[in-house]
Structure formats: C-alpha cells, structure tokens
Amino acid sequence: MKSQAERAAEQAAFWNGPGGKMWLAAYEKRIADDIRPFGAAALERAALRPGEKVIDVGCGTGETTASIATAVAPGGAVLGLDISEALVESARARGLAGAR
C-alpha cells in the first residue's frame, strides 16, 4: 500500500507532466464549457462580496479565479492555487498575478 506522500508525489508528477499537458490541450475545446456551470453555481452559492479574501484551491487556468476577483472587488483579494505549474502559468498568462 502506498503512503500518502507517495500518492501525493505521483499526482504532482502527473499534473506537472502529461496531466497538465492534456488539460491544456483539451481545455479550450471541451473542458471549460463542461465545468463552467459548476463554477458559476459555486460562485452563486458563495455569495461573495467586495472586500472578501478568497483562496481558490485547484484553480486550473484561472477562469473561476478571475470571476472571484471581480466579485470581491474593490478591496478584496483572491489567491489561486494549483498543483500543476503548467496550469498556473496559463492563469498567469491570463493576467492573474495571484496564481500559485
């Protein structure tokens, strides 16, 4: 049986290798449209207000992170986190400086 650390290392290797590349290749074509309704529903339920501070765990390429930033402005902040450096770089390319 694999330890939690071993499973975490496998996931990091996957998302920083073939998983991240696959996600980016498919993102524009299918994934964004498929997951957008879930992000919208989550944001509606969260009822974010200006000035709030939010962490977006698993931010991917930052589409939901950007929506959160709009919802908490002015005075708020959002930090997007993802295990995949390729996805985080894509988020940064979209102008999301707070992606890590």
Sequence and secondary structure as in RCSB ss.txt:
>XXXX:A:sequence
MKSQAERAAEQAAFWNGPGGKMWLAAYEKRIADDIRPFGAAALERAALRPGEKVIDVGCGTGETTASIATAVAPG
GAVLGLDISEALVESARARGLAGAR
>XXXX:A:secstr
   HHHHHHHHHHHHTTHHHHHHHHHIIIIIHHHHHHHHHHHHHHHT  TT EEEEET TTSHHHHHHHHHHTTT
 EEEEE S HHHHHHHHHTT TTB 
